């Protein structure tokens, strides 16, 4: 989150003293950083949901894998609807997870 002293970096890790002069540009830069943090958290949630399914598949637990697949499909669909993950990428993740569960006996 952004604290009281706000510094926007032009290039991460190189030039930490590049700040916009116009008030609206400062606000947009601040909003972009907040949006980036939020989107990163949502992408992390997708990755965690996918890992949960793959761990259940690796353990050979079909019931747990199926339950976590349903949950991960909801998470993936929500992230796709928000435009954070591309629709085809979301469908690809769901398809591969379902295929992995299908191979379980």
N, C-alpha and C positions, 0 to 999 in steps of 0.2 A: 504494500500500500504506500501511498505517497504521504510523506510527512511534511512538516512545516517548511523546511528548506528544500526547494525543488530545483533539481539540476537535470536538464535534458541532455543526453549525449548525442552528438552527431553520429559518431561511429563508436559502437561499444568498445570499450577497453582502449581507445586511442585518444580521443579528444573530449574530455568530460566538461568542457566549458563552451558549449554552443547553445545559446538560448534564443528563442524567437523574440523579436522586438514588439510586434503587434500583439495587442491583448487577445484578440480572437485566435491568433496562431498559437499563443501560449496555452490557451484553453484547449485547443484541438490537440496539441502535443500532450497535455495532461490527460485528456480523455483517451487518447490513443494508448498511453501507457496503462491506464486502468483497464481498458478493453483487452489489451494484450494479456494482462494478468488473469482476467476473467476467462478468456479463451484458452489460455494455457491450463487453467484448472479444469475446464471442461474436457479438453483433450486428454488430460491425465486420467479423468474419470473413465473415458472410453478405453484407454489402454488397460486400466485396472480391471474393467469388466471383461475385456478380452482375455487377460491373463487368468482371471478366475475360471473361465470356461476351459482354457487350455490346461490348467492344473488339474481340473476335475477329469478331463479326458486322459491326461497322462496317468492319473491314478486309476483309471478304468472304472470310475464310478459314473454309470450312465444316468442315473436318476439325478444326482447332483449336477452333472454336466447339462442335462436338459433344463433343469430349473434355472441354473445360472445363464444358460443361453437365452431363455425368455427374458430374464432381467437385462442381459447385455443388449438384446435387440431393442428393448425400450430405450436404453441409454443411447445407443447408436442412432436410433430414429430421432430422438430429441435433439441430438447434436447436429444431425443432418438438417433438420428443420430450421435450426438457428443459423445455418450456413457456415458453420465452423469446419465441418467435414463435408467433402463433396459427396453427392448422392451415390455415384458409382463406387466410390471408396467404401462407403457405408454398406452398400449392397455386397461388395466383394468380401468384406469382413464377416458379415452375417452368413454368407454362402459358405465360406471356408470353415467357419465354426460349425455350421450345421452338417457339413460333409464329414468333419472330424468326428462328430458325435454318431453319425450314421455308420461309421466303420466299427464302432464299438459293438461288442456282442452282448 
